[in-house]
Amino acid sequence: MTASNSATAPLKLGISACLLGAQVRFNGGHKQSHLCSQVLSEHFQFVPVCPEVGIGMSTPRAPIRLIGEPQAPRAVDTLKREMDVTDALTAYGERMATELQGICGYIFMQQSPSCGLERVKVYQDNGMPVTGGGRGIFAQAFCARHPDLPVEEDGRLNDAVLRENFLTRVYAYARWQQLLHSGLTRQSILDFHSRYKYQLMATDPVQYKALGRLLGNLSQYDLQELAPRYFSQLMQALKKCATRRTHSNVLQHLCGYLKKALSGADKQEISQLIEQYRTGIVPLVVPLTLLKHHLRHHPDAYIARQVYLQPHPENLSLRNAL
């Protein structure tokens, strides 16, 4: 299958510098992530950023914390509360959002008052953190400028389902950028959507139908207005994690294209593997590998173009643990 059509050059990902081992944290240390620095670095070109160093803070330094309202907190020095770096971190986030050209995703340091995406501690006047927390100042400013960019926190990537979901979105983002670069047409959007049919059925089948209805009225819209609207809704749909149930449903749909080609024994074998996957006995790669085997021997042009069969390079082995 050649559904992934991934570029030969590795995709660029922004990343919190401390996750790659850079000694930029307040205590002069780092938070090196084995997954990022040893595993994913073999497949992606990382662009490291440390917002605190970027705005001129020294290493080591007094830590900062978030205070005030969770929806609009301030970032202050823990020892000198009058030292407020909120505006500097915000401006740096907006600057990096402009300067980091060509990235297809970003991995942020969790629980960081500058980089955390969610549940970052926001302290009240009584010294206690508010329930639910907030978002880091740099991350908030950066993501506001790139709402469709796939982002994730380092700790969550240790979950196989979340890791596969994030990298599926990274490659979807890259494919869309390639489409924009090659020249956007109404037909190219329809082709793009067609290729993502079964991937969307696995993540958000309701939104897949809604996107289909949107494109059904394609001629009524200005292309430059519709394209970003479509892509934003697509990325939101892909953000939902597929389940064993939805994956199984997609596998059964794909088997339908083979119903006239396979023997009764072959049909029974793949049905059994799909059921074993659905009930948690085997990983997704097992029925999917057999399905691909049959599709190679009984090719279908429409199915061969489906991103679902290979949404990311096979050597990432992301579906071995699903």
C-alpha positions, 0 to 999 in steps of 0.5 A: 500500500502507498496510502501514506505518501509521506515525504522523503524528508522527515517532518518538522515538529516543534518541541520543548527544549528540555524534553530533548535533554537541554539543561534549560529548566529553572534548576539547571536541569532537563526533563529528557523524554526517552520517547522523544529524544531516542525514539521519535527523533529517528523519524522527525526533525525536532525544532527545540524551543525554551520560552523562558530562555527565549525571553532572556531568563537565566539558567538556573533561576527562580521558578515561575508560577501561574496566579490569578484567574485560570482563564487568564492567569499571570506568570510571576517569579515565585520569589519576587511576585512583582516580576511578571513575565506574562507579557514577555511569554505571550509575545514570544509565543506569538513570535515563535508562531510566526517564525517556526515555519514548516512544522507539522506538530508540537510537543509541549512540556506538561505542567509547565507554567509556560508550556503546559497545555492543560491542568497547569497549576494556577495559584490563588491568593491563599496559596492553593491551586485552583481546581482544574488548572489552566494553560501555560502562557507561551502555549496559549499564545502559540496555539491561538495562532495555530489552532489546527496544528496538532499539539500534545504533551510529552507525558500523554504520548506514553499512551499508545492510543494518544501517541498514534492519534497525535502522529496520525494528525501530524501526517494529516497536517503535512498532507494538507500542507502539500495539497496547499503547496501544489495548488488547491482546487475543488477536486483536490479537496474532494479527493483528499476527503475521499482518501480520509473516509475510513480514517474518519469513520474510525475516529468520528463517523458523525463528523465524517458525514457532516464534512461530506455534506459540507463538500456536497455544497462545494460549488456554493462556497468560495474555495479560499473560505471553504478550504480552511473551514473544512480543514479545521473541522477535519482536524477536530474530527481526527482529534477524537481517538478511535476505539476497538469498536470503531476500528473493528467496524472499519475493518469489517467495511474494508472486508466488504470489498473482498467478499467476492474474492475470498474463499469461505475459509479466508473470510472466516479467518479474517473475521475471527481476527477482527473479533479477537482484536475487538475483544482485546486479544490481539493488537490492531496490526494483526487483522490489518496485516492480513487484510492488507495481504488480501488487498494486495492480491485482490487490489481495489483502486479506491481502497488502495488510496485510503489513508486508514491503511497507512496513516503514518510510516509503517516503521513507526510501528504505532499500531503494534500496541493498539 
